[in-house]
Amino acid sequence: MVTPLESLVQSGTKLWLDSVDPDLVKENLSFGATGATSNPAIVSDLIKSGRFDEEISDLVEQGLDNEAIAWELTDRLVRRAQKEFEEIHKKTNGNDGYVSFELDPLLEDEDCSLSVEERADRYVELGKKWSAGHTNRMIKVPATPGGLAALERLSAAGVTLNVTLIFSSRQYEIARDNIWKGAQQRQDPKTLKSVYSIFVSRIDAYTDKKYSNLSDAAQGQVGILNAKRIWKENKEFWADKGLPLQQEMIFASMGTKMPEDPKDKYVAALAGSDIQTNPPGTNTAVQEMSGKTFESRVGDFPSDEVCSEIDEKVDFALMEDDLMKEGLAKFATPQKDLLDLIEKKRGVVSKS
């Protein structure tokens, strides 16, 4: 009998895990996952578990400071996940089997004094550093002014990119165009592999608070409609480029935010194409839905009436601005928390 997640994969979706927990990676591989993503919040949770205290102790003894320990542990965790997905990467000739590595979120902290150009230079430097020597590592860069400004140079340098924190078609289009410009500066543009992470449920949580005047039919559909529109635009842009590898959307922020929503709300609505990066809890909940099957629905849009209402009532430019401010706070804070956690761990492991 086909499991729910096997059914999802059969619909055309690539399933990626939003974690690099070694145990969860193995479990989700058995579910049909073919890739994974990481971020500082994920690394923090793993450190809190105590499973990596011995490694932290060794790094402390080596004289590494907190920042160096944070990046060394992140690199190790991503490397371990990459190894698990390496065979998939080989079998798909580089079209799948990736693990994302997020660059320094503190470049987007409100206290960062660097200019946009200086942030872009730093993203390029770090992107080249952390991608060097890796075949199935994606470098995750945010769709901020500094991040977007770095993409052409990173792409030209052959770095495989995952552009994150996308909330609008404006951000997506700038990211896509810059990456394509960079790819054409490579010796062989056909080596390009890029993905674009559009956040979904965060938008519906936002509209629930900001646009209470939306009808019941439209409320909770804005994130889905936005993601499907950008997905369609992405398909159309790359259709005539003759690239052997897919340039895909990643549907991110796929965990439901409203208690009344079924756990598979976004999984079902966006099934059928490209990539879903689902939280471990979402994948587990879906897998436990006995008899559940998925079919391709990513190309099915809400009714014309719902689309018209959303376009009339929702200010998408304002939404992008508001959600980026919120997103950047969530982006930088986990890195600060990670450094604080390592400082606390330093004291514990030094005494043991």
SEFI-306431 format. One record per residue (C-alpha): residue number from 1; y, x, z. Coordinates in steps of 0.001 Angstrom, whole numbers, plus 500000, padded with zeros to 6 digits. Example, Ala and Ser with C-alpha at 12.3 -4.5 7.8 and 13.67 -1.06 7.14 Angstrom:
BEGIN
1 495500 512300 507800 $
2 498940 513670 507140 $
***
This chain:
BEGIN
1 500000 500000 500000 $
2 503447 501277 499050 $
3 505723 501902 502038 $
4 509338 500629 502023 $
5 510789 504111 501457 $
6 508249 504852 498731 $
7 509409 501622 497116 $
8 513021 502802 497394 $
9 512157 506062 495646 $
10 510220 504191 492964 $
11 513353 502118 492272 $
12 515084 505314 491087 $
13 516784 506471 494290 $
14 516550 510039 495522 $
15 516197 509945 499297 $
16 517931 512664 501293 $
17 517921 513031 505057 $
18 521242 513241 506911 $
19 519893 515908 509266 $
20 518367 519388 509287 $
21 516277 518814 512399 $
22 513078 520732 511504 $
23 510824 517966 512846 $
24 512747 515183 511094 $
25 512771 517143 507844 $
26 508970 517291 507882 $
27 508686 513605 508809 $
28 511089 512486 506091 $
29 509370 514663 503520 $
30 506328 512524 504192 $
31 508528 509435 503633 $
32 509538 510756 500208 $
33 512772 512604 501015 $
34 513693 515321 498522 $
35 516801 516858 500136 $
36 518937 517029 503262 $
37 522487 517508 504508 $
38 524012 519216 507531 $
39 527269 519130 509471 $
40 528534 520382 512860 $
41 527684 517108 514635 $
42 524067 517442 513522 $
43 523924 521068 514675 $
44 525488 520118 518034 $
45 522861 517465 518652 $
46 520113 519965 517932 $
47 521610 522504 520336 $
48 521929 519836 523042 $
49 518190 519262 522785 $
50 517582 522706 524327 $
51 515115 523604 521581 $
52 517228 526522 520403 $
53 518228 528064 523741 $
54 516049 531113 523143 $
55 517745 531781 519810 $
56 521173 531359 521399 $
57 520174 533801 524145 $
58 519161 536391 521559 $
59 522455 535965 519696 $
60 524441 536286 522934 $
61 522594 539527 523695 $
62 523540 540767 520219 $
63 527197 540400 521220 $
64 528098 537557 518843 $
65 531054 535361 519764 $
66 530845 531560 519849 $
67 532003 531070 516277 $
68 529562 533625 514920 $
69 526704 532001 516865 $
70 527631 528562 515519 $
71 527512 529740 511917 $
72 524397 531848 512403 $
73 522509 528867 513865 $
74 523790 526582 511113 $
75 522692 529072 508473 $
76 519235 529369 510046 $
77 518737 525606 510276 $
78 519825 525074 506680 $
79 517604 527948 505491 $
80 514589 526381 507229 $
81 515284 523039 505587 $
82 515791 524729 502222 $
83 512346 526288 502520 $
84 510798 522839 503055 $
85 512452 521495 499890 $
86 512024 524658 497804 $
87 508958 523429 495945 $
88 510745 520204 494956 $
89 513668 522272 493671 $
90 511305 524337 491507 $
91 509400 521318 490179 $
92 512618 519557 489171 $
93 514083 522705 487585 $
94 517041 522616 489943 $
95 517792 518902 489729 $
96 516713 518085 493302 $
97 515470 519687 496501 $
98 518854 520763 497889 $
99 520240 521144 501399 $
100 523997 520885 501928 $
101 525927 523469 503954 $
102 529338 522326 505176 $
103 532209 524823 505131 $
104 534512 525339 508116 $
105 535936 521914 509126 $
106 538665 523610 511166 $
107 540450 524328 507883 $
108 541360 520629 508014 $
109 542283 520525 511689 $
110 545758 519206 512423 $
111 546573 522500 514151 $
112 545648 524589 511096 $
113 548822 526356 509921 $
114 547527 527375 506488 $
115 549173 525973 503358 $
116 547172 523985 500813 $
117 546905 527088 498624 $
118 545762 529234 501547 $
119 543153 526648 502546 $
120 541894 526577 498961 $
121 541619 530381 498959 $
122 539626 530218 502197 $
123 537291 527544 500820 $
124 536628 529733 497779 $
125 535937 532756 499966 $
126 533587 530855 502293 $
127 531887 528983 499468 $
128 530980 532216 497720 $
129 529836 533785 500997 $
130 527537 530988 502160 $
131 526070 530249 498726 $
132 525232 533859 497858 $
133 521527 534426 497321 $
134 520569 530740 497579 $
135 519123 528631 494798 $
136 518743 525268 496579 $
137 521801 525266 498846 $
138 524763 523014 498072 $
139 528170 523952 499419 $
140 529906 520948 500944 $
141 533684 520842 500382 $
142 535943 517965 501514 $
143 538046 515955 499048 $
144 541263 517080 500748 $
145 544158 518756 498912 $
146 542870 522192 499900 $
147 539261 521369 499135 $
148 540026 519783 495784 $
149 542187 522769 494815 $
150 539254 525111 495413 $
151 536695 523305 493272 $
152 537547 524728 489859 $
153 537197 528322 491074 $
154 534032 527582 493026 $
155 532474 525847 490041 $
156 533473 528694 487728 $
157 531761 531094 490150 $
158 528501 529178 489777 $
159 528513 527551 493221 $
160 526529 524297 493481 $
161 528885 521746 495037 $
162 528749 518615 497159 $
163 532230 517083 497430 $
164 532398 515055 500633 $
165 534808 512625 502322 $
166 535383 510643 499134 $
167 536808 507164 499690 $
168 538495 506447 496345 $
169 538207 506847 492601 $
170 541341 509028 492720 $
171 539618 511634 494879 $
172 536433 511423 492832 $
173 538234 511902 489516 $
174 540162 514974 490699 $
175 536976 516506 492116 $
176 534935 515775 489011 $
177 537585 517047 486581 $
178 538132 520268 488544 $
179 534408 520972 488732 $
180 533965 520310 485014 $
181 536888 522634 484191 $
182 535267 525317 486290 $
183 531850 524792 484725 $
184 533279 525409 481270 $
185 534381 528864 482456 $
186 530785 529819 483271 $
187 528746 531875 480870 $
188 526547 528783 480527 $
189 528169 525448 481504 $
190 524741 523797 481322 $
191 523803 525370 484657 $
192 526139 522879 486378 $
193 524784 520744 489216 $
194 527276 518769 491292 $
195 527250 515726 493581 $
196 530022 513512 494936 $
197 529626 511898 498361 $
198 531209 508435 498483 $
199 531398 506970 501985 $
200 530306 503338 502185 $
201 529948 501666 505597 $
202 533094 503281 507002 $
203 535048 501258 504441 $
204 533506 497972 505575 $
205 534210 498801 509215 $
206 537816 499479 508204 $
207 538299 496265 506212 $
208 536754 494228 509013 $
209 539631 495370 511237 $
210 542419 495690 508663 $
211 541730 492736 506359 $
212 540601 489827 508479 $
213 541958 487527 505740 $
214 539046 488379 503438 $
215 536642 485496 502872 $
216 533134 485617 504297 $
217 531857 486329 500783 $
218 534135 489350 500352 $
219 534097 490797 503864 $
220 531506 493530 504105 $
221 531399 494016 500324 $
222 534384 496340 499800 $
223 532468 499551 500525 $
224 529627 498481 498248 $
225 531956 497441 495404 $
226 533956 500667 495700 $
227 530790 502787 495608 $
228 529336 500922 492623 $
229 532543 501234 490629 $
230 532708 504990 491179 $
231 528981 505308 490459 $
232 529513 503522 487114 $
233 532514 505704 486287 $
234 530486 508817 487072 $
235 527627 507727 484816 $
236 529992 507071 481934 $
237 531865 510370 482293 $
238 528801 512615 482174 $
239 526874 510619 479551 $
240 528081 512651 476565 $
241 528261 516110 478161 $
242 524715 517126 477223 $
243 523899 518646 480612 $
244 520229 519051 481563 $
245 520924 518494 485279 $
246 522254 515227 486695 $
247 525774 515121 488138 $
248 525203 512479 490777 $
249 526819 510319 493380 $
250 525629 510647 496945 $
251 525899 507354 498794 $
252 526863 508503 502291 $
253 527766 506686 505516 $
254 524785 504425 504924 $
255 524150 503374 508514 $
256 525325 499845 509289 $
257 528339 499503 511579 $
258 528131 495754 512271 $
259 525353 494604 514633 $
260 524733 491483 512554 $
261 524026 493485 509392 $
262 520407 494216 508437 $
263 519569 497899 508725 $
264 518814 498081 505001 $
265 522074 496439 503871 $
266 523427 499495 502064 $
267 520034 500947 501243 $
268 519142 497777 499317 $
269 522551 497260 497687 $
270 522685 500807 496298 $
271 519020 501240 495419 $
272 518012 502351 491972 $
273 519921 505501 491076 $
274 521414 508764 492298 $
275 521106 509856 495954 $
276 521168 508156 499339 $
277 521750 510352 502403 $
278 520498 508134 505170 $
279 520646 508776 508913 $
280 517214 509377 510477 $
281 517453 506068 512362 $
282 518124 504148 509146 $
283 515143 505700 507380 $
284 512902 504969 510367 $
285 514121 501358 510613 $
286 513571 500788 506891 $
287 510127 502361 506992 $
288 509158 499958 509761 $
289 510054 496887 507638 $
290 506486 495937 506844 $
291 506076 494647 503300 $
292 509672 495462 502335 $
293 510192 496487 498722 $
294 513293 497616 496864 $
295 514389 497208 493277 $
296 517346 498631 491415 $
297 520538 496827 492450 $
298 523148 499562 492140 $
299 524283 498124 488805 $
300 524629 494585 490179 $
301 528233 493906 491130 $
302 529570 491119 493348 $
303 530769 487971 491609 $
304 534006 488024 489605 $
305 535593 485839 492285 $
306 534726 488311 495057 $
307 535885 491305 492988 $
308 539194 489574 492198 $
309 539761 488663 495841 $
310 539096 492214 496993 $
311 541421 493680 494361 $
312 544139 491192 495305 $
313 543982 491667 499062 $
314 542888 495280 499636 $
315 545334 498146 499167 $
316 542927 500874 498048 $
317 545543 503649 498172 $
318 546406 502773 501769 $
319 542706 502520 502591 $
320 542094 506038 501276 $
321 545014 507381 503298 $
322 543939 505666 506523 $
323 540281 506587 506185 $
324 541067 510213 505338 $
325 543122 510534 508519 $
326 540256 509047 510501 $
327 537683 511054 508565 $
328 539428 514379 509108 $
329 539507 513781 512854 $
330 535757 513143 512745 $
331 535427 516187 510478 $
332 537153 518780 512691 $
333 536335 517502 516180 $
334 532553 518095 515947 $
335 533173 521758 515080 $
336 535359 522170 518178 $
337 532695 520398 520232 $
338 530051 522702 518766 $
339 532008 525793 519838 $
340 532536 524331 523335 $
341 528838 523535 523593 $
342 527880 527095 522651 $
343 530262 528420 525312 $
344 528471 526274 527907 $
345 525091 527340 526584 $
346 526232 530942 526764 $
347 526662 530604 530527 $
348 523267 528930 530948 $
349 521241 531374 528884 $
350 523048 534383 530387 $
351 521885 533343 533868 $
352 518298 532642 532821 $
***
